[in-house]
Amino acid sequence: MKRRQDFRRVYRHGKALKCRAFVLCFRPAEKGAKRLGFSVSKKIGKAVERNLVRRRLREACRQELAAFAPGYDYVLIARLGAKEETVESLRRRVVQLLRGAGLSPR
């Protein structure tokens, strides 16, 4: 997802799951596809740090793309704890949250 309108729709009408590294917001999509969006605020740090966190989150989700149920829009909002996390630990947290919410088809 890239449009601000899509992010706002997920924030307003979706549900949220939280962990130390990020918040996972989700809602049923208007179309059948699954879409992912990433949000990293300036609270995380300067642009270099924000981009590093965004890349790590993206890679963790890419590795576990099959764990995301189709038909939902997802937004991952980075928290301060994401700066210390590795891609592998972020990947495990993503899977753990999705399974806990019953969103993982695996």
Rosetta constraint file for C-alpha pairs under 8 A:
AtomPair CA 1 CA 6 HARMONIC 6.84 0.50
AtomPair CA 1 CA 7 HARMONIC 7.44 0.50
AtomPair CA 1 CA 35 HARMONIC 5.92 0.50
AtomPair CA 1 CA 36 HARMONIC 5.69 0.50
AtomPair CA 1 CA 37 HARMONIC 4.88 0.50
AtomPair CA 2 CA 6 HARMONIC 7.40 0.50
AtomPair CA 2 CA 7 HARMONIC 7.79 0.50
AtomPair CA 2 CA 37 HARMONIC 6.86 0.50
AtomPair CA 3 CA 7 HARMONIC 6.72 0.50
AtomPair CA 4 CA 8 HARMONIC 6.19 0.50
AtomPair CA 5 CA 9 HARMONIC 6.20 0.50
AtomPair CA 6 CA 10 HARMONIC 6.49 0.50
AtomPair CA 7 CA 11 HARMONIC 6.30 0.50
AtomPair CA 7 CA 37 HARMONIC 7.43 0.50
AtomPair CA 7 CA 75 HARMONIC 7.09 0.50
AtomPair CA 8 CA 12 HARMONIC 6.02 0.50
AtomPair CA 9 CA 13 HARMONIC 5.89 0.50
AtomPair CA 9 CA 14 HARMONIC 7.44 0.50
AtomPair CA 10 CA 14 HARMONIC 4.87 0.50
AtomPair CA 10 CA 15 HARMONIC 7.91 0.50
AtomPair CA 10 CA 25 HARMONIC 6.65 0.50
AtomPair CA 10 CA 26 HARMONIC 6.07 0.50
AtomPair CA 10 CA 27 HARMONIC 5.86 0.50
AtomPair CA 10 CA 73 HARMONIC 7.00 0.50
AtomPair CA 10 CA 74 HARMONIC 7.43 0.50
AtomPair CA 10 CA 75 HARMONIC 7.29 0.50
AtomPair CA 11 CA 15 HARMONIC 7.71 0.50
AtomPair CA 11 CA 25 HARMONIC 6.75 0.50
AtomPair CA 13 CA 27 HARMONIC 6.86 0.50
AtomPair CA 14 CA 25 HARMONIC 6.24 0.50
AtomPair CA 14 CA 26 HARMONIC 5.18 0.50
AtomPair CA 14 CA 27 HARMONIC 4.41 0.50
AtomPair CA 14 CA 28 HARMONIC 7.85 0.50
AtomPair CA 15 CA 25 HARMONIC 5.50 0.50
AtomPair CA 15 CA 26 HARMONIC 5.55 0.50
AtomPair CA 15 CA 27 HARMONIC 6.45 0.50
AtomPair CA 16 CA 23 HARMONIC 6.57 0.50
AtomPair CA 16 CA 24 HARMONIC 5.52 0.50
AtomPair CA 16 CA 25 HARMONIC 4.25 0.50
AtomPair CA 16 CA 26 HARMONIC 6.49 0.50
AtomPair CA 17 CA 23 HARMONIC 5.71 0.50
AtomPair CA 17 CA 24 HARMONIC 5.11 0.50
AtomPair CA 17 CA 25 HARMONIC 6.39 0.50
AtomPair CA 17 CA 97 HARMONIC 6.88 0.50
AtomPair CA 17 CA 101 HARMONIC 7.97 0.50
AtomPair CA 18 CA 22 HARMONIC 6.32 0.50
AtomPair CA 18 CA 23 HARMONIC 4.47 0.50
AtomPair CA 18 CA 24 HARMONIC 6.29 0.50
AtomPair CA 18 CA 97 HARMONIC 7.95 0.50
AtomPair CA 19 CA 23 HARMONIC 6.23 0.50
AtomPair CA 19 CA 93 HARMONIC 7.62 0.50
AtomPair CA 19 CA 97 HARMONIC 7.98 0.50
AtomPair CA 20 CA 79 HARMONIC 7.03 0.50
AtomPair CA 20 CA 81 HARMONIC 5.60 0.50
AtomPair CA 20 CA 82 HARMONIC 7.43 0.50
AtomPair CA 21 CA 78 HARMONIC 6.24 0.50
AtomPair CA 21 CA 79 HARMONIC 5.18 0.50
AtomPair CA 21 CA 80 HARMONIC 6.63 0.50
AtomPair CA 21 CA 81 HARMONIC 4.43 0.50
AtomPair CA 21 CA 82 HARMONIC 4.20 0.50
AtomPair CA 21 CA 83 HARMONIC 7.86 0.50
AtomPair CA 21 CA 85 HARMONIC 7.31 0.50
AtomPair CA 21 CA 90 HARMONIC 7.51 0.50
AtomPair CA 22 CA 76 HARMONIC 6.37 0.50
AtomPair CA 22 CA 77 HARMONIC 5.36 0.50
AtomPair CA 22 CA 78 HARMONIC 4.36 0.50
AtomPair CA 22 CA 79 HARMONIC 4.89 0.50
AtomPair CA 22 CA 81 HARMONIC 7.52 0.50
AtomPair CA 22 CA 82 HARMONIC 6.59 0.50
AtomPair CA 23 CA 76 HARMONIC 5.67 0.50
AtomPair CA 23 CA 77 HARMONIC 5.04 0.50
AtomPair CA 23 CA 78 HARMONIC 6.54 0.50
AtomPair CA 23 CA 79 HARMONIC 7.29 0.50
AtomPair CA 24 CA 74 HARMONIC 6.88 0.50
AtomPair CA 24 CA 75 HARMONIC 5.84 0.50
AtomPair CA 24 CA 76 HARMONIC 4.69 0.50
AtomPair CA 24 CA 77 HARMONIC 6.49 0.50
AtomPair CA 24 CA 97 HARMONIC 7.99 0.50
AtomPair CA 25 CA 74 HARMONIC 5.70 0.50
AtomPair CA 25 CA 75 HARMONIC 5.11 0.50
AtomPair CA 25 CA 76 HARMONIC 6.40 0.50
AtomPair CA 25 CA 77 HARMONIC 7.87 0.50
AtomPair CA 26 CA 72 HARMONIC 6.51 0.50
AtomPair CA 26 CA 73 HARMONIC 5.50 0.50
AtomPair CA 26 CA 74 HARMONIC 4.48 0.50
AtomPair CA 26 CA 75 HARMONIC 6.37 0.50
AtomPair CA 27 CA 72 HARMONIC 5.53 0.50
AtomPair CA 27 CA 73 HARMONIC 5.54 0.50
AtomPair CA 27 CA 74 HARMONIC 6.93 0.50
AtomPair CA 28 CA 71 HARMONIC 5.88 0.50
AtomPair CA 28 CA 72 HARMONIC 4.28 0.50
AtomPair CA 28 CA 73 HARMONIC 6.15 0.50
AtomPair CA 29 CA 33 HARMONIC 7.18 0.50
AtomPair CA 29 CA 34 HARMONIC 7.22 0.50
AtomPair CA 29 CA 71 HARMONIC 5.30 0.50
AtomPair CA 29 CA 72 HARMONIC 4.54 0.50
AtomPair CA 29 CA 73 HARMONIC 5.29 0.50
AtomPair CA 30 CA 71 HARMONIC 7.79 0.50
AtomPair CA 31 CA 71 HARMONIC 6.72 0.50
AtomPair CA 32 CA 70 HARMONIC 6.64 0.50
AtomPair CA 32 CA 71 HARMONIC 4.36 0.50
AtomPair CA 32 CA 72 HARMONIC 7.48 0.50
AtomPair CA 33 CA 70 HARMONIC 5.65 0.50
AtomPair CA 33 CA 71 HARMONIC 4.98 0.50
AtomPair CA 33 CA 72 HARMONIC 6.92 0.50
AtomPair CA 34 CA 68 HARMONIC 7.53 0.50
AtomPair CA 34 CA 69 HARMONIC 7.09 0.50
AtomPair CA 34 CA 70 HARMONIC 4.76 0.50
AtomPair CA 34 CA 71 HARMONIC 5.12 0.50
AtomPair CA 34 CA 72 HARMONIC 4.99 0.50
AtomPair CA 34 CA 73 HARMONIC 5.64 0.50
AtomPair CA 34 CA 74 HARMONIC 7.57 0.50
AtomPair CA 35 CA 72 HARMONIC 6.71 0.50
AtomPair CA 35 CA 73 HARMONIC 4.83 0.50
AtomPair CA 35 CA 74 HARMONIC 6.08 0.50
AtomPair CA 36 CA 73 HARMONIC 6.10 0.50
AtomPair CA 36 CA 74 HARMONIC 4.79 0.50
AtomPair CA 36 CA 75 HARMONIC 5.78 0.50
AtomPair CA 36 CA 76 HARMONIC 7.74 0.50
AtomPair CA 37 CA 73 HARMONIC 7.99 0.50
AtomPair CA 37 CA 74 HARMONIC 6.15 0.50
AtomPair CA 37 CA 75 HARMONIC 4.55 0.50
AtomPair CA 37 CA 76 HARMONIC 6.32 0.50
AtomPair CA 38 CA 54 HARMONIC 6.83 0.50
AtomPair CA 38 CA 57 HARMONIC 7.76 0.50
AtomPair CA 38 CA 58 HARMONIC 7.64 0.50
AtomPair CA 38 CA 75 HARMONIC 5.56 0.50
AtomPair CA 38 CA 76 HARMONIC 4.93 0.50
AtomPair CA 38 CA 77 HARMONIC 6.06 0.50
AtomPair CA 38 CA 78 HARMONIC 7.77 0.50
AtomPair CA 39 CA 54 HARMONIC 7.61 0.50
AtomPair CA 39 CA 75 HARMONIC 7.20 0.50
AtomPair CA 39 CA 76 HARMONIC 6.17 0.50
AtomPair CA 39 CA 77 HARMONIC 4.71 0.50
AtomPair CA 39 CA 78 HARMONIC 6.29 0.50
AtomPair CA 40 CA 44 HARMONIC 6.92 0.50
AtomPair CA 40 CA 50 HARMONIC 6.05 0.50
AtomPair CA 40 CA 53 HARMONIC 7.57 0.50
AtomPair CA 40 CA 54 HARMONIC 6.67 0.50
AtomPair CA 40 CA 77 HARMONIC 6.01 0.50
AtomPair CA 40 CA 78 HARMONIC 5.17 0.50
AtomPair CA 40 CA 79 HARMONIC 7.71 0.50
AtomPair CA 41 CA 45 HARMONIC 7.95 0.50
AtomPair CA 41 CA 50 HARMONIC 7.39 0.50
AtomPair CA 41 CA 78 HARMONIC 7.41 0.50
AtomPair CA 42 CA 46 HARMONIC 6.63 0.50
AtomPair CA 42 CA 47 HARMONIC 7.85 0.50
AtomPair CA 42 CA 50 HARMONIC 7.33 0.50
AtomPair CA 43 CA 80 HARMONIC 7.44 0.50
AtomPair CA 44 CA 49 HARMONIC 7.05 0.50
AtomPair CA 44 CA 50 HARMONIC 6.15 0.50
AtomPair CA 44 CA 78 HARMONIC 7.82 0.50
AtomPair CA 44 CA 79 HARMONIC 7.00 0.50
AtomPair CA 44 CA 80 HARMONIC 5.58 0.50
AtomPair CA 44 CA 83 HARMONIC 7.42 0.50
AtomPair CA 45 CA 49 HARMONIC 5.59 0.50
AtomPair CA 45 CA 50 HARMONIC 6.05 0.50
AtomPair CA 46 CA 50 HARMONIC 6.22 0.50
AtomPair CA 47 CA 51 HARMONIC 5.98 0.50
AtomPair CA 48 CA 52 HARMONIC 6.23 0.50
AtomPair CA 49 CA 53 HARMONIC 6.25 0.50
AtomPair CA 49 CA 83 HARMONIC 7.60 0.50
AtomPair CA 50 CA 54 HARMONIC 6.12 0.50
AtomPair CA 51 CA 55 HARMONIC 6.04 0.50
AtomPair CA 52 CA 56 HARMONIC 6.23 0.50
AtomPair CA 53 CA 57 HARMONIC 6.19 0.50
AtomPair CA 53 CA 78 HARMONIC 7.56 0.50
AtomPair CA 53 CA 82 HARMONIC 6.58 0.50
AtomPair CA 53 CA 83 HARMONIC 6.18 0.50
AtomPair CA 54 CA 58 HARMONIC 6.07 0.50
AtomPair CA 54 CA 78 HARMONIC 7.89 0.50
AtomPair CA 55 CA 59 HARMONIC 6.10 0.50
AtomPair CA 56 CA 60 HARMONIC 6.13 0.50
AtomPair CA 56 CA 86 HARMONIC 7.21 0.50
AtomPair CA 56 CA 87 HARMONIC 5.30 0.50
AtomPair CA 56 CA 90 HARMONIC 7.71 0.50
AtomPair CA 57 CA 61 HARMONIC 6.23 0.50
AtomPair CA 57 CA 76 HARMONIC 7.96 0.50
AtomPair CA 57 CA 87 HARMONIC 6.97 0.50
AtomPair CA 57 CA 90 HARMONIC 6.74 0.50
AtomPair CA 57 CA 91 HARMONIC 7.94 0.50
AtomPair CA 58 CA 62 HARMONIC 6.04 0.50
AtomPair CA 59 CA 63 HARMONIC 6.19 0.50
AtomPair CA 59 CA 87 HARMONIC 6.83 0.50
AtomPair CA 60 CA 64 HARMONIC 6.50 0.50
AtomPair CA 60 CA 87 HARMONIC 5.47 0.50
AtomPair CA 60 CA 88 HARMONIC 6.83 0.50
AtomPair CA 60 CA 90 HARMONIC 5.97 0.50
AtomPair CA 60 CA 91 HARMONIC 4.50 0.50
AtomPair CA 60 CA 94 HARMONIC 7.72 0.50
AtomPair CA 61 CA 65 HARMONIC 5.63 0.50
AtomPair CA 61 CA 91 HARMONIC 6.56 0.50
AtomPair CA 61 CA 94 HARMONIC 7.31 0.50
AtomPair CA 63 CA 91 HARMONIC 7.37 0.50
AtomPair CA 64 CA 68 HARMONIC 7.42 0.50
AtomPair CA 64 CA 91 HARMONIC 6.88 0.50
AtomPair CA 64 CA 95 HARMONIC 7.29 0.50
AtomPair CA 66 CA 104 HARMONIC 7.98 0.50
AtomPair CA 66 CA 105 HARMONIC 7.74 0.50
AtomPair CA 66 CA 106 HARMONIC 7.76 0.50
AtomPair CA 67 CA 95 HARMONIC 6.59 0.50
AtomPair CA 67 CA 98 HARMONIC 7.23 0.50
AtomPair CA 67 CA 103 HARMONIC 7.77 0.50
AtomPair CA 67 CA 104 HARMONIC 4.84 0.50
AtomPair CA 67 CA 105 HARMONIC 6.23 0.50
AtomPair CA 67 CA 106 HARMONIC 6.28 0.50
AtomPair CA 68 CA 98 HARMONIC 7.14 0.50
AtomPair CA 68 CA 103 HARMONIC 6.55 0.50
AtomPair CA 68 CA 104 HARMONIC 5.50 0.50
AtomPair CA 68 CA 105 HARMONIC 7.19 0.50
AtomPair CA 69 CA 103 HARMONIC 5.47 0.50
AtomPair CA 69 CA 104 HARMONIC 5.45 0.50
AtomPair CA 69 CA 105 HARMONIC 5.78 0.50
AtomPair CA 78 CA 82 HARMONIC 6.17 0.50
AtomPair CA 81 CA 85 HARMONIC 6.97 0.50
AtomPair CA 82 CA 90 HARMONIC 7.90 0.50
AtomPair CA 85 CA 89 HARMONIC 6.12 0.50
AtomPair CA 85 CA 90 HARMONIC 6.38 0.50
AtomPair CA 86 CA 90 HARMONIC 6.22 0.50
AtomPair CA 87 CA 91 HARMONIC 6.05 0.50
AtomPair CA 88 CA 92 HARMONIC 6.36 0.50
AtomPair CA 89 CA 93 HARMONIC 6.26 0.50
AtomPair CA 90 CA 94 HARMONIC 6.17 0.50
AtomPair CA 91 CA 95 HARMONIC 6.37 0.50
AtomPair CA 92 CA 96 HARMONIC 6.06 0.50
AtomPair CA 93 CA 97 HARMONIC 6.13 0.50
AtomPair CA 94 CA 98 HARMONIC 6.21 0.50
AtomPair CA 95 CA 99 HARMONIC 6.07 0.50
AtomPair CA 95 CA 104 HARMONIC 7.68 0.50
AtomPair CA 96 CA 100 HARMONIC 6.08 0.50
AtomPair CA 97 CA 101 HARMONIC 6.24 0.50
AtomPair CA 98 CA 102 HARMONIC 6.16 0.50
AtomPair CA 98 CA 103 HARMONIC 5.09 0.50
AtomPair CA 98 CA 104 HARMONIC 5.38 0.50
AtomPair CA 99 CA 103 HARMONIC 6.00 0.50
AtomPair CA 99 CA 104 HARMONIC 5.26 0.50
